Amino acid sequence: MLNIDLHCHSTISDGLLTPTKLVEHAAKRGVKTIALTDHDDVAGLDEAREVAESENITFINGVEISVTWRGRVIHILGLGIDPKYPPLAEGLAGIREGRAGRARKMAAQLDKCGIHGSLEGAYKHVGERRLIGRLHFARFLVEQGHAKNIKSVFKKYLVKGKPGYTDHRWAALCDAVDWIRGSGGIAAIAHPARYQLGKNVLDDLLHEFRQLGGAAIEVITASHTEDQVLVFAQHAQRMGFLASCGSDYHGPGESFFDLGQLPDLPAGCTPIWHDWDVAYE
């Protein structure tokens, strides 16, 4: 049996555990192969790899890149990347700069509805890299009593049509795929069901992604229902994509799946790791 998790986050982006603590938790949960995929940053990879080696865990360099496609935010996982590849490093640095500007606009929107101090409050929840995202604002809003938990935040705030939302242009899909492939990695669409795309738009995304060199989609992830897992397994087979799986773990109390808790991929899927040297139990 393979206990593998190819999508999780540390304090380098919006996770609650440091890269060290994250991998130590994975080891306790029996994970044998793990990828750290922080949002738009690779600064935690060396630390995580060192701990993984000491725990006899196969470690995969990863990243989750924020992309704008047809006005929608899409996340693209890069797995097996070279984090020192200059176009990737430069591209991620540009995205991180944009995050700071977006955060100021989000705070201004929250100010308009009477929620003050959100920028400073959100920054209290970020790690040493100062990479800020919606989840940091969500933690502030829960802390201040504006919502009872993280999930309820995203029903009332920070999403389109709600207080705190602001449009932002991320990387182009073609650039993100090029950075990943140029670094020697595999590009995969993260949690594709989350985008709630109609059939025709989803097909357009999958076809364009494949034409650009994208090779995989995330079939199993925390935000996918059992039915959606089967649907995207069928898409993977139909389109010739490799199938990936990851918990999208952010830390205790904020994740639907814990590390080491993922079900098996549906029959008929070709795993993204099919030709990797990974550890089995």
Residue, then its C-alpha position, 0 to 999 in steps of 0.5 A: m500500500l502506498n501512503i502518499d500526499l502530494h499537496c500540503h502547506s506550511t507556514i511558508s505560505d498559509g499552513l499552521l505548521t513549520p516545514t519541520k513540524l509538517v513532515e514530522h506530523a506526516a511521519k507520525r501519520g505513516v506517510k511514506t512520500i510527501a510533497l510540500t506545495d506552498h502557495d507561490d513559494v519554495a522557501g520551505l523545501d530544503e528544510a522539509r527535505e532534510v527532515a523527510e530524509s531523517e524520517n525515511i520519507t520520500f520527498i518531492n519538491g513542489v509548489e502551488i502557483s496562483v493563476t488567472w484563466r479567463g478571469r477565474v483563479i486556478h491553482i496549478l501544482g508543480l511536482g518534482i520541480d527544480p526550485k532554483y530554475p531562474p524563470l520559476a524563481e523569478g515568476l514566483a517572486g513576482i506573484r508574491e509581490g502582487r499578494a501584498g498589493r492585493a492584501r491592502k485592497m482586501a483590507a480597504q474593502l473590509d474597512k468599508c463594511g466596518i471591519h478595521g485593522s484587518l491588514e495588521g491582524a492578518y499579518k499577525h498570522v503570516g510566517e517569516r516570509r510575509l506571504i499573505g493570503r485570504l486564509h490569513f484574513a480568514r483567521f483574523l475574522v474568526e479571531q475577532g468574532h466575525a465568523k465562527n470558523i474558517k469555513s463560514v468566513f468564505k460564505k460571508y467574506l473574501v469571495k466574489g460579491k462579499p465584503g473583502y473581495t478584490d479582483h487580482r490578476w495572477a500568473a498566466l496559465c501558459d507561464a505557470v506551466d512553462w515554469i514548471r516544465g522548464s524546471g523539470g517538473i510535472a504540472a497538475i491542476a489542483h482541486p479542479a472541482r472547486y472551480q465549479l466550471g460548467k462542462n464546456v468551460l471545464d473542457d476548454l480548461l483541460h484541453e488548453f492545459r494539455q496543449l500547454g504541456g500540463a500532464a496531470i489533474e488532482v483526482i483525490t483532494a479534500s474538497h472533492t466529494e466521492d462523486q467528484v473523485l469518480v468524475f475527475a478520474q474519468h476526465a483523467q482517463r479521457m484526456g490522458f492525464l496522470a492522476s494526483c492526490g493530496s490532502d491540501y492539508h493546512g494544519p490541525g483544525e483547518s483541514f478536512f483530511d489529515l495527512g495519511q488519510l487519503p483513499d486510493l485512486p480509482a481503478g483505471c487511473t495512471p498515478i502521477w508517481h507511476d515512474w517515480d522512485v517512491a517508498y511503499e509500506 
